[in-house]
């Protein structure tokens, strides 16, 4: 785990937080202890990632309207981006998976890798606060982000909101 902490750039005071962040529900089920699973941390991490990313866009892209910021945030925090971070950190080798999930290729499954990155973000937050979580997200995701708009996400709700706003003006 020390090697992973070095890659993350955070030395956990509470090592159990990191261990829980890396524990899939299949492993927790086999141990008959759902509290071991990363799922609650992932729930929290998703929100923390969202607020950090929204704040970053608000500060670094002052000319972007709300709808464009929404699409860019969605692109930045998408499963593919988070999977890339997980692969960079080598999270797959540290996961605790149940036997079935292990056999079915869970270590390489994009959804699990992305969820575990969110759970690690929450673990960092709970261990050391928002500034440390912000540092991790900025360093691993946002500092490498392409903030142009060459990639468009099909976000029909946002497009509809923009259309309605233009019509109202």
Beta strands, then each sheet from edge to edge (+ up, - down):
end
